[in-house]
C-alpha cells in the first residue's frame, strides 16, 4: 500500500507542475490588462517560469548529488506552491510595473521550484519499485502533459468559487500538502548513482543538419503553446465577451484528446513507429489553419470552429512530445559513431527545445508581434513555423531513418542520467516513452544498443 501511495504522490506532484505552466492562461492576461500591462510584458512574465527553470536545470546537471535528491524532492513543490499562492495574491498589487515585476518574480521562483521537483522525482520514486521504472516514466510524462492541458479548464472551474486567487491557491496548497505527505510516506532509499555530464560535449551533435531539423518541431510546438497562453484569453474576452470563469472550458477539447490519444501513441512508439507518430505534428498545422480560417471566411468564425481547432492541436502536440526522446536518440545514433551522452542529450534537448519555443511564443509571438499585427497574423506566423517543421519531418522520413522502425534496447543496469530542462529536468533511468527491456547475456553485450531497425 505504501508503494502505491508513493507512486500516487509522484504522479500528483508531476501533474500539479503541469498545472503551474498553463493554469494562468485564462486569468493572468486579462488581469494584466486591468493592471495596464502591455502584451510584451505579459509574455515576459509568463516566460519567467520557463527561463529560470531551464537555467536552474543546466546548473543542477553539473552539481546535483545523489544525497541531495530527497531535499530537492520535498522542497521543490513547497517553493513552487508558495510562489503560486503569492502569484494569486498579486490581485491586490498596485497597477503598472510594480504588478509586472512582482508577477515575474513569482513565476521565476515557481520555475526554480518546479525544476527542483523534476530533477529529483524519478530518482526518488523509481527505487520504490525498480521493475516498474518503464511504466513510471511513461506515467509521469502523461501526468505532466495532462496537468498542462487541463490547467485552463480546471482553473476556470475553481475560479467560480472565489475569483482570481482561488485557482492559484488551490494548486499551491495541493503542492505543499503533497510534499509534506511525501516526507512521511516515501521511504528514503536510493541504490542508484548519478552520471554527470561534465566531460560530454553536446555541441558536436548540432553539427548534424538532421539533428537540428528533428528539433524544429519541438521548438514550434513550444512556441505554439506559449503563444496560446497570451493571445487567446484577450481575444475570446473581446470577441465573445467570455470571462475567466468560462474561457478555460474551451480548452477541454485540447485536454481530452491529448489525454486520450497519448496512450495510443505510446503503444505505437513501443512497436517502433516513433518517427511516423512524430510526423503527425502536421495536425498542429491543420489546427492553426482552422483557427486562421475565419480571417479568410468570416462567416465560419464561431466557438465550435475554435474547439475543433483545439481538438486538432491536441493530436499534434501529443504526437510531437510523446516520441520526441526516442526519435532524437535514433537520429543522433544514426549520425554519430561515438554515442557517448546520447541519452542525456536526447532527454535534455527534447524538452529544452520545447522550453526555448515557449519563450519565443510568449515573448516574441504572443507578446511583441501580437501588439503590432494582432491575433490572426500571429496564428499565421505559427502556421508558417509548423509547416516548416512538417517539411523537416518529411525530409527526414524520405532521406534519413525517421520513418524506419526505431527500437531502444536497454541494458540490465544503467546509471541515472541527469536531464536538464524545465519540462524534463529529472533523473532518467530510462527514456520516458515506449522503451523495451531486454535481458542480456554479458555486460559487454548489454552496453550496446540497437536503435534503428534498418
C-alpha positions, -999 to 999 in steps of 0.1 A, spaced: 0 0 0 28 24 8 44 17 -26 12 26 -43 9 58 -23 44 67 -32 36 63 -69 4 84 -65 24 112 -48 49 112 -77 21 114 -103 3 142 -84 34 163 -80 41 159 -117 5 168 -127 5 199 -104 37 211 -120 19 209 -153 -9 230 -139 17 256 -129 27 260 -165 -8 266 -180 -33 274 -153 -29 311 -156 -38 312 -193 -75 322 -188 -68 346 -160 -35 364 -160 -36 381 -194 -70 397 -185 -58 407 -151 -26 422 -166 -47 443 -189 -66 457 -160 -33 465 -144 -22 484 -176 4 459 -186 13 455 -223 12 423 -243 50 422 -245 54 424 -207 27 397 -203 48 374 -224 80 382 -204 62 375 -171 48 341 -183 82 332 -198 99 337 -164 89 302 -154 104 286 -184 136 307 -184 146 302 -147 137 265 -147 158 259 -178 188 278 -163 184 261 -129 184 227 -146 215 235 -165 232 242 -132 218 211 -114 230 189 -142 266 195 -130 261 199 -93 232 177 -82 244 148 -60 226 117 -50 223 127 -14 205 159 -25 176 142 -42 154 139 -12 159 175 -2 150 188 -37 121 164 -40 104 178 -8 115 214 -10 108 219 -48 70 216 -46 69 237 -14 87 265 -32 66 262 -62 34 261 -42 42 291 -21 50 311 -52 18 301 -68 -2 313 -38 17 346 -38 11 350 -76 -27 348 -69 -25 374 -41 -10 399 -66 -46 407 -75 -43 434 -48 -9 447 -60 -6 482 -74 -11 488 -111 18 492 -136 53 478 -134 50 470 -97 25 443 -105 46 432 -135 78 429 -115 61 410 -86 44 387 -111 77 380 -128 94 373 -95 67 348 -85 69 330 -118 107 328 -118 107 313 -83 79 289 -92 101 277 -122 130 270 -98 108 250 -75 94 231 -104 129 223 -116 139 210 -82 109 187 -82 115 174 -117 152 169 -112 147 145 -83 113 128 -87 125 100 -109 154 91 -87 133 91 -56 103 72 -69 120 46 -90 136 27 -61 101 20 -47 96 -5 -75 125 -6 -98 108 -32 -120 81 -6 -128 106 21 -140 95 19 -176 58 23 -168 66 50 -143 84 71 -169 55 69 -193 31 77 -165 50 107 -153 52 121 -188 15 116 -193 7 132 -159 27 163 -168 10 166 -202 -25 161 -187 -17 186 -160 -6 211 -186 -35 208 -210 -61 205 -182 -48 236 -164 -72 261 -181 -105 242 -176 -96 232 -141 -86 268 -133 -119 281 -147 -139 257 -126 -121 267 -94 -124 304 -104 -161 302 -99 -156 295 -61 -136 326 -52 -123 346 -82 -87 352 -94 -68 339 -63 -86 306 -59 -70 286 -88 -35 296 -77 -43 290 -40 -57 255 -49 -26 245 -69 -2 259 -44 -19 242 -13 -20 208 -31 17 210 -39 26 219 -3 4 192 12 16 165 -12 53 174 -4 46 170 33 29 137 26 59 126 6 82 133 36 63 108 58 52 82 32 80 76 7 109 56 21 143 72 17 161 47 -3 183 51 -33 205 25 -49 214 45 -80 243 65 -89 242 98 -109 263 100 -141 274 136 -145 280 151 -179 310 174 -174 331 155 -199 304 153 -225 302 180 -252 268 182 -269 279 208 -294 291 180 -318 256 168 -321 244 201 -336 269 197 -364 244 174 -380 217 191 -400 194 161 -394 196 166 -356 188 203 -360 158 195 -383 145 170 -359 144 196 -331 125 221 -352 90 206 -344 97 208 -307 106 245 -309 75 253 -329 54 231 -305 67 252 -276 62 284 -295 25 275 -302 20 266 -265 35 298 -253 17 319 -278 -17 305 -269 -12 313 -233 -11 350 -241 -34 357 -270 -65 336 -266 -79 349 -234 -79 386 -246 -93 376 -279 -122 355 -265 -130 381 -240 -131 408 -267 -148 388 -294 -173 367 -275 -175 385 -241 -163 355 -222 -148 358 -187 -121 340 -168 -147 316 -153 -156 302 -188 -126 306 -211 -108 276 -196 -136 253 -206 -129 259 -243 -95 242 -237 -113 209 -228 -113 197 -264 -75 201 -263 -71 184 -230 -94 155 -236 -80 144 -269 -44 148 -256 -51 126 -226 -70 101 -247 -46 97 -276 -13 98 -257 -15 61 -245 -23 51 -281 8 69 -294 29 54 -265 19 19 -276 28 26 -312 61 41 -302 68 9 -283 63 -10 -316 89 11 -334 67 37 -350 81 67 -332 91 86 -363 58 81 -381 40 94 -350 63 124 -348 54 134 -383 18 138 -372 28 173 -360 10 181 -393 -21 182 -371 -8 213 -355 -7 229 -389 -43 219 -395 -52 233 -362 -36 267 -369 -52 268 -403 -86 260 -388 -82 289 -363 -69 312 -390 -97 304 -415 -122 330 -402 -98 357 -414 -105 344 -449 -141 334 -444 -156 355 -416 -189 335 -416 -170 305 -403 -160 321 -370 -177 305 -340 -169 287 -308 -174 253 -325 -148 260 -350 -125 272 -322 -129 240 -302 -123 219 -334 -90 237 -339 -80 229 -303 -91 193 -309 -66 190 -338 -40 208 -318 -42 182 -290 -34 155 -315 -4 174 -329 10 182 -295 7 146 -283 23 133 -315 53 157 -311 60 154 -274 53 117 -269 80 102 -292 105 131 -292 131 115 -270 131 82 -289 133 100 -323 161 122 -311 181 92 -299 175 74 -331 187 103 -353 217 110 -332 228 74 -331 224 71 -369 246 102 -375 274 96 -349 296 66 -343 305 78 -308 272 79 -289 286 89 -255 260 110 -238 233 103 -264 206 95 -238 214 126 -218 214 147 -249 181 132 -261 162 139 -229 179 173 -225 172 185 -260 137 171 -264 124 192 -236 149 221 -237 138 229 -272 102 229 -261 112 253 -234 130 275 -258 100 275 -281 77 286 -252 100 316 -245 98 325 -282 60 321 -282 54 340 -250 77 370 -256 81 374 -294 49 359 -310 23 363 -282 39 395 -269 58 418 -292 45 405 -325 9 404 -313 9 440 -302 17 451 -338 -1 427 -361 -30 413 -340 -45 379 -334 -48 364 -368 -14 372 -381 2 357 -350 -17 325 -359 -4 328 -395 32 331 -382 26 299 -361 12 282 -392 43 290 -412 66 277 -385 47 245 -381 47 239 -419 85 243 -419 86 216 -391 64 193 -412 88 197 -442 117 188 -419 99 156 -408 91 146 -444 127 152 -454 140 130 -425 114 104 -434 125 101 -470 162 107 -467 171 96 -432 158 70 -407 129 88 -392 102 66 -408 121 34 -402 113 14 -370 131 27 -340 137 4 -310 157 11 -279 171 -19 -261 182 -12 -225 209 -29 -206 202 -45 -172 220 -18 -152 221 18 -164 233 47 -143 209 75 -138 213 104 -162 207 140 -152 183 157 -177 182 194 -177 151 214 -187 120 228 -171 98 201 -187 121 172 -182 147 183 -157 146 149 -139 167 118 -133 164 93 -161 169 56 -156 153 50 -190 138 73 -216 102 81 -208 82 68 -237 80 34 -253 111 16 -242 117 -21 -244 138 -40 -218 159 -70 -228 178 -95 -207 215 -95 -217 240 -123 -216 270 -103 -208 278 -68 -197 298 -62 -228 268 -70 -249 244 -51 -227 262 -18 -232 254 -19 -269 221 -5 -281 203 -14 -313 184 17 -321 174 15 -357 159 -15 -375 172 -10 -410 
